Amino acid sequence: MIEFPGFLDAARFVDLGCPDREALNQYLDISIIWGMVSLVLKTRNAGGATAADIATAKILDRAARELIEPE
């Protein structure tokens, strides 16, 4: 779960920070509860975390940090 100052910040993260993974057959389950975003990474037909899941997690982590702690 990633916590943002408010709903609009959380929605902005989902809009700007989540790359389009559908083309890679990878999906994000996203839940926004006020300023908190919960993400579950899925790759279809995989039995566990894949290299694509881990790469996506790193991208999302970096995007969240940039929105929460801008330089």
C-alpha positions as CSV (number, residue, x, y, z in Angstrom):
1,M,0.0,0.0,0.0
2,I,1.3,3.4,-0.9
3,E,0.0,6.4,1.0
4,F,-0.4,9.8,-0.6
5,P,-1.5,13.2,1.0
6,G,-5.0,12.9,-0.5
7,F,-7.3,11.3,-3.1
8,L,-6.2,13.5,-6.0
9,D,-2.5,12.6,-5.4
10,A,-3.4,8.9,-5.3
11,A,-5.4,9.2,-8.5
12,R,-2.6,11.1,-10.2
13,F,-0.2,8.3,-9.3
14,V,-2.5,5.7,-10.9
15,D,-2.9,7.9,-14.0
16,L,0.7,8.9,-14.5
17,G,2.7,6.3,-12.6
18,C,1.2,3.1,-13.8
19,P,2.6,2.0,-17.1
20,D,0.4,0.3,-19.7
21,R,1.0,-3.3,-19.0
22,E,-1.8,-4.8,-21.0
23,A,0.3,-5.1,-24.1
24,L,2.8,-7.2,-22.1
25,N,-0.1,-9.5,-20.8
26,Q,0.5,-8.1,-17.4
27,Y,-2.3,-6.6,-15.3
28,L,-2.5,-4.4,-12.2
29,D,-5.3,-4.8,-9.7
30,I,-5.7,-1.2,-8.3
31,S,-7.6,-0.1,-5.3
32,I,-7.8,3.6,-4.2
33,I,-9.1,4.4,-0.7
34,W,-8.8,8.1,-0.2
35,G,-5.1,8.7,-0.3
36,M,-4.0,5.1,-0.3
37,V,-3.3,3.0,-3.4
38,S,-3.1,-0.8,-3.2
39,L,-1.6,-2.6,-6.2
40,V,-1.4,-6.3,-7.0
41,L,0.7,-7.3,-10.0
42,K,-0.4,-10.2,-12.2
43,T,1.1,-11.9,-15.2
44,R,-1.4,-14.2,-16.9
45,N,-0.4,-17.8,-17.1
46,A,2.5,-17.4,-14.6
47,G,2.7,-19.4,-11.4
48,G,4.3,-16.6,-9.4
49,A,6.2,-13.3,-9.6
50,T,7.9,-12.8,-12.9
51,A,10.8,-10.6,-14.0
52,A,8.2,-8.3,-15.6
53,D,6.3,-8.1,-12.2
54,I,9.5,-7.1,-10.5
55,A,10.4,-4.5,-13.1
56,T,6.9,-3.0,-12.9
57,A,7.2,-2.9,-9.1
58,K,10.4,-0.9,-9.4
59,I,8.8,1.5,-11.9
60,L,5.8,2.0,-9.6
61,D,8.0,2.5,-6.5
62,R,10.1,5.1,-8.3
63,A,7.0,6.9,-9.6
64,A,5.4,7.0,-6.1
65,R,8.6,8.4,-4.6
66,E,8.8,11.1,-7.2
67,L,5.2,12.1,-6.5
68,I,5.5,11.9,-2.7
69,E,9.0,13.4,-2.4
70,P,9.6,15.6,-5.5
71,E,13.2,16.7,-6.0
